[in-house]
Amino acid sequence: MRSTVQTTVQTTVQTTTLGRTGEPLSAIGYGAMALSIEGRPGRAEAERALHAAFDAGITFVDTADVYCLDDAETGHNERLIADVLRVRDDRDRIHVATKGGMCRPNGAWTRDASPAHLRRACEQSLRALDVEQLFLYQLHAPDPHFPFERSVEALAQLQREGKIRHIGLSNVAVAHIDLAMRIADIVSIQNRLNPYYRESIEEGVVDTCTKRGLTFFAYRPVGGARMTATLPRYPALAALAERRGVTPHVLSLAWVRAQGPTVIPLPGGRLVDHVRDSATAADLVLSRAEAAAIDETRWIASARFCSL
């Protein structure tokens, strides 16, 4: 295992906070899933992508124990992140969020949000990330085979034991948020949001986060790799990107940020240039007219992808 500390020069980008906690986060995060699932890059390339994100000023990275190929390598993404942070001299500025409540039997995506599984998963994530306390631990998804409130109670108990600092939820509806906030101190919600899929806006989740002071982490903020490739095909988006001197990808991330004051996009990216480009969206603010122009574009979702 490498132990040499890497001296880093970190770019500064616009920051925000995690919910009502006051914990500082970059206004753009990094979703590390693509570095560990099917089609993932080699180890060296994955490490370069993470270093590029942190060097560009991103101080928040999102992972999960199930970002791997199957259950045999649970924690792959967490261990990758831990190895990269271990050699950085700015590691104390970087916050890592992870999730529990899913499994990868033979490469499938299944749910297990039972208290027993969440406890095991939490303890495994502590070891994989090589920390004494998880910064933000998120319920990956409600388990239809298990009472939701029992899952939240399990996270609250882990928090009381000092294993996690903050609790978040993912892939939830407003009703889940209402119930969970009666049980535990919830600080964040992570759902899908991009110009193609706006259900988190239409179903009131983003608005609920704004009203309750919860950070909304937007995963798949440009729809995934296949949909990202279609962005230049939209004339209004391409024209606006040219006027602002940015890529359509960055413009789309800025649109996601514009959907609410607590919204933080979590773009991924395997390539260093792509990661650096995403980070610049932290400092791009759209006018109301620009955001409205993107709103009015007729977006067509034409690719299927995993939404977890």
N, C-alpha and C positions, 0 to 999 in steps of 0.2 A: 504494500500500500504506500502511495506517495505521501510524503510529509513536508516537502519543501513548500513554504508559503509563497504564493505568487503576489508580487506587488502590483496593485491595480490602480488605474486611473479611471475613475468613474465619471461619466457624463451626468450632469444634473438635469432632471426633467421635472415637470410639474407634479406636485404631490397632493394627496388627499389623506383621509384617515379611514380606519376600519370602524365602520358604524359609529357608535357613540363612545368608543374606547379611547380615542385620541391617539391611537397607534398609527404612526405615519406609514403610508404606502404610496408607491408611485401610481400615477393616474392611469397607467397601462400596466397590466400584469403579463405574465408569461405562462401559458398552459403547456406543460411538458409532456403530455400524453404521447404525442407522435414520436417521441424519442425512444419509446419502449414497446409499442404494440407492433402489429404486423406491418411490414414495410419500413421498419425503423432503420435509421442510419447506423453505421459502424460506431463503435465506442468513441473513437477519437473525434468523429464528426459531431456526435451528440454532445460531447464535452465542449467543443468549440461553440456550438449553438448556445449552450447555457452561459458560457463565459461572455459571449457577444451580448446576450440579454442583460447581464449584470453590468458589463462595461458600458452599455448604452444608457444606464441609469434606472433600469427596472429593478425594483427592490421587493417584488412579490412574485412568487412562483407557486403554481398550483399543481398538485400531483394526486395520486391515489395509490393504495396498495395494489390494486388490480390493473394498473398500467403496466402490463407485461403480456407475454404470449399465452400463458396458462398458469394454473395454480402451482406448478412446479417451480416457478420463478416469481412468486408473489413478492412484491417489494422491489422489483427491478428498478423502477423509475425513482423510487425514494432513495435507494442506494446510490444511483447515479448522481442525483442531486447532492447527497451528502458528500460524495467523493470530490465533487467540484467545489463545494463550499469549504471543504477542509483545507484547500490550498489557497484560499483567497484571504487577504488581509482585511477585506471589508465585509466579511461574512456576518458580523453582528448587525449590519444594516439591512440584511436580506431576510425576509420573512417567508416561511414555507407553510403552505396549507396542504393538508392531505385529507383523505376521506376513508370511511369504512362502511361496510354494509353490503358489499357485493363479493362475488367469487368468480373464478375463471376456469371451471371444470372443462378440461379438454379444449380450451380456447373459447368456450361459450361465455356469455355474460348473464349471470344469475344473481338473484338478490337473497341476502340473509342478514336481516337487520335485527336479529334476536339479541338480547343483552349479552348472552354468552359469546356469540360471535363478535359483537362489537368490542367486548373487552379483549378478546384474543387479538383482534385486528389492531386495536389501539396499542397494545403492548408490542406487537410485531413492528408497527410503524415507529414506535419509539426506538427500537433497536436498529431498524433499517436507516432511519435518519440520524442516528447516533446523537440523540438529545434526551434530556431528562424530562422535558415537557414539550408537548406539541403546541405550536403557536395557535393554529386554527384547525380544529377537527370537525369535519363536516359529515353528516349523514348522507351517504352517496345517493340514496333514493329510498322512498318509502317501500316497505315490503308488504305486498298485498296479502301475504300469508301470516302476517304478524301485526298486532295492534301498534299503530304509529306512536301512540303516547308512551308505550313501553320502550320503544327505541330511543325516544327523546329522554326519558327518565334515565336510561343507561348512560347517555352522554353526560347528563347532569351529575350523575354519581361519579363518573370518571373525572369530571371537572372538580368536584369536591375533594377528590383524592389527590389533586394536583397533577394529574397526568396530562391534562389539556388546559390551556389558558382560556381559549374562546371557543364557542360552539357555533357552527353554521349548518345550514340545510342545503340540499341540492335536489333538483328535479321535483319541486313541490308547487302546490297551488296555494291560493290565499287561505283556504280553510286549514291547510297544514300549518301555515305560519301562525294563524290565530291560536290554534291548539297548542303548538309548541311554545309560544311565548307565555302561555299560562303555566308552563312546567319548568322552563329553563330560560336563562339569559341568552337569547339568540342575537347574534351580531351581524350575520350575513346570510344571503341567499345566493345560490349559484344555479342559474337556469340558462337555457339556450336563448340567444337573442341575436338576430342579424337582419339585414334588409329583406331576406327571403322569408324568414320565419319570425313573426312578431307576436306569437301567442302570449309571451310574458307581458307585453304591453296590453294586448286586447283583453286578457283575462285579469288584469289589475295587479299583477305581481310587482311590476316596477313601481307603480303608484303607491302600493302598500309599503314598499321599501322606503320610498321618499318620505311618506308621512310618518313612518315609525323610526326613521333614522338608521335603517339597515343598509349596509353595503350590498349592492346587487352586482355580483360577478357574472359577466356575460360570456358563456363559453360558446365556441364556434361563432365568434363575432363577425366573420365574413362568410360563414357557411361551410367551411372546409376547403381542402385543396382544390377539388374539382370546381366548386362554385367560385372560388377566388379567381380562377382562370377565365370565368365568364364576365367579370366586372367590366373590362374595357369595352364590351359589346353594348353597354348602355350609354347612348349618346349624351344624356344629361350628366351622367356621372363622369364620363370621359372629359367633357367640356369643362366642367367645374374643376376637376383635378388638374387640368392643364392651366386654368386661370390661377389656381392656388399654388402651382408648382410642386404638386405632390402626386403620388401614385393613386390610382383608384382604390387600392387596398387601404392606404392610410386614410383616405377620405371616408371610406366605409367605417373604419374604426372610430373616426371622429363623429360620424353620425350615431353610432351606438352610444358613445359617451354623452351625446346631446339628448338622449332619451330620458335622462334624469340626473339630478345632482349627485346621486350616490352610485352611479353606474361606473364600473371598471371593466373594460373589455379584457379578455384573456386570449389573445392570439397565440397560436403555436408557431410552428416553423422549424424545419430541419436545417435550412441554409442560413449561414451567417448574415448575408446581405438582406435576406427576408426579415430576419429577426431585428436587425438594426433599423430597417424601414418601419417596422411596426412600432418601435419605441418612439419614433418622431411624432406619432399621433397624440402623444401625451400633451404636446404643446400646440396642437391645432384646434382652434375653436371656430365652429361654424356659426354664421349668422342665422337668424330665424328663416330668412329667405332661402339660404343655401340648404338648411335642413329640410325645409318644405319641398324644395325641388327634388331632393332625394326621396322624400316621402311619396311624392306623386309619381315616381317612376314605377312602371309596371314590372315588378320583379317576378321572375319565373323560376321556381325551384325545380331543377331537373336531375338532381343527383340524390341518391340514397346514401345515408351514412349513419354510423352509430351515434346516438344522442346522449351517451353517458360519459 
